[in-house]
Amino acid sequence: MASGSVKQPLISRYSGPISQTNQKGTLKRSRFRRCKSALPEYILPDTNKAASSPRSESRIPELHPSLIKVIIVLSIYLCAGTLCFYLARHWMKGKKTNGVLDAVYFCVVTMSTVGYGDLVPDNAATKLLACAFVFTGMALITLSLSKAADYLVEKQEMLLVRALYMPKHVGMAEILKELETNKVRYKCLTVFLLLLLIITCGTVFLAEVEKLSFVDAFYCVCSTITTLGYGDVSFSTEAGRAFAVLWILFGTISLAQFFLYVAELYTERRQKKLAKWVLERKMTNVDLEVADLDDDGVIDVSDFIIYKLKEMGKISQEDISLIMAEFEELDIDQSGTLSATDLTLAQSQPVEEEATPP
């Protein structure tokens, strides 16, 4: 770039009129298209990291910090509950197998709100203890385990999309684009397949180990994962309760996640229909007046994009006002554009204020 050239803006003010040449307008439109089609940056580094990192170190970053936190919290909850209900085992009534296993089993049944009724507290102290654990367990499932399940589903979602597109010899860029476009749909499909596997495993296990008929086994599976827990059929053997400790958690959370993704998919399709209607609707003079944000009689590409996004319900006037307030704060020279100089000056001001104590 020549030394006498004019400062090139990094971000154009949405309300500024267009007085540029056709060549500059073409470059501006190409910037918008490039931003729209760019792949998410957080996905790309994983492939390079996996290729360059040693095999022994590549397994460590696989666990997300939130997943590690969930594992720790769940372990603390189960350990505390097991200890409490094991010590209170003499004040519990129902079908008993092993003291420690029954305590873990009761914690999981209580936390998941299945509540078979095959093992229940028998005095006031254990009843109050169960009340405390059921509320903390529900909070744990709502706030922590659902996030962990969503993270694990996203991991399996990538494997599913790769398997679907492997015969077509599609590149990684196309797979990532397809995954980003239909993310919720693939989540629904992944959880649905996982749910079928969980239902099948539970039915077969109850039929083979608990010696239930196929109908009773399937009936117990359905009443468990939906947290109905009628209690007329349940896990009564030591092996059955050991299996139920993990199976109940996976089953109830998977069903909840499936319905959550179905609702999310329905909402996403409605939003896509609204966006299609907005884009296909013909512009009128009234629309032009509304889209003219600075009342100069000219609609530039920024005005048009913001107006369409507002019609689609993706942004609001409050969002635009907040963004413009930040823009004006960064635009030190009040030129209507942002440059590296503006950012440097804007970032240096808070540092000076923080360095001087009040």
C-alpha positions, 0 to 999 in steps of 0.5 A: 500500500502506498504511503499516501493512500487513505485509511482503509476502514475495518468496520463500516458504520451501518448508517453511513451513506454510500458514495463509493465507486462500483468497485468498492461496493463490489468489494464490500459485498464480497466481504459480507459474503466471505463473512457469511460462508466462513467456517467457525474458527473453533472447529479448525484447530482441532484437526491440526492439533490432533495431527501434530500432537503426540498420541499420548498427549492428544487424549488429555484435551478430549475432556471438556472442562465442563464435563470434568466439573460434572464428573466431580460434582456427580462423584461427590453427590453419589459418594455423600448419598451412598455414605448417608443412606448406607449409615441409615440402611437400618431405617430403610424398608423394602427389597434389599440386596447389598448395603453399599449397592442399595445406597447407590441405587437409592441415590440414583433412583431419587436423583432421577425422580424415578422413585420405584418405591421398592426401597424407601425411608422408614423414619422421619430422619431418613425421609428428610434426608431423602427430601434434601437429596431429591432437590439437590439431585434434580438441580444437578441433572438440570444444571450439570448433567444436561450440559455434559450430555449435550457435549457428548452428543456433539462428539457423537454427532461428528462421528455420525455425520462422517459415517453418513458422508463417508461413501460420498468421499466428501471433504472435511470442509463440506462435512463441517458446513453440513454439520453447522447447517443441520446441527439440531437435526443431527443432534436429534438423530444421534440422541434417537439412536442412542435412546433406541440402544438404551431401550434395547439394552434395558429390555434385554437385561431385564428379561435375561437377568431379572427374569421378566417377560418381554412385555414386563421388561419393556414396560419397566424400561418405559416407566423408568426412562420417563421417570414414572416409576410405578414400582410394580416391576423394578430391579430387585437383584444385586446384578440388576441394581448394579446395572441400573445405577448407570442405565437409569442415568443414561436413559432418563437424561437421553430421553429429556435431551431428545425432547429438548432437541425436538423442541429446538428443531421445531423452533429452528424450522419455524425460524427458517420459514420466517426467514424465507418469507422475509427474503421472498417478500417484495420490498415496498416504499414503506419498507425502504423508508423503515430501512433508511436508518439515517433518513438520507434517502439512500439504503446501503448494504448495511442498512438492508442487512440490518433491516432484514435481520430485524424482520427475521427476529434475529436482532432487535433495536435494543441490540443495534443501539448497544452495538452502535454505542460500543462503535461510537466509543471505539471511533475515537476520531469520529470518522464513521470508520474503525481503524487500527489507530482507533482501536489502539487509542480506545484500548489505551484509555481504560488502561490509564484509568485503571492504573490511576486509583480513585 
